[in-house]
Structures are given as structure tokens and as C-alpha cells.
């Protein structure tokens, strides 16, 4: 089984009415990084995951979860 990181970034971003560009500027990354992250094509560093969780004021484990895929 392969382990991947799943995330709820797009859900929390949408709840706040933010664009990908808005979030990117708040956590100091490019919009392309947020796009890749939301699509599951990019696993963030611990630093970025903590920045995103801190921005949303949500525990990191509520946004990022380990998924077991076959």
C-alpha cells in the first residue's frame, strides 16, 4: 500500500472566500504551489504545512492526513 498526503486546503480556502493567489501570498509561495498542493501533486514541507494550518488557525492534522492507497 502506498501512503500519500491528502489535504483539505481547497475546502478551508473556499470557506474563507479566498483565491489560490490570496492564500499563496499569505504563506509566501507561488499560486502554482497552491494549485499543485490542492490537486495532490505536491507534498508540502513541514514548514509550509504549519504555515497553512497557522493561517487557518486549524490543527495541521485536520488539514493534512495520511491516505493509504493500493
PyMOL commands that set and color helices and strands:
alter all, ss='L'
color gray80, all
select helices_A, chain A and resi 9-15+20-27+31-39+46-56+60-63
alter helices_A, ss='H'
color red, helices_A
select strands_A, chain A and resi 2-7+64-69
alter strands_A, ss='S'
color yellow, strands_A
deselect
rebuild
show_as cartoon
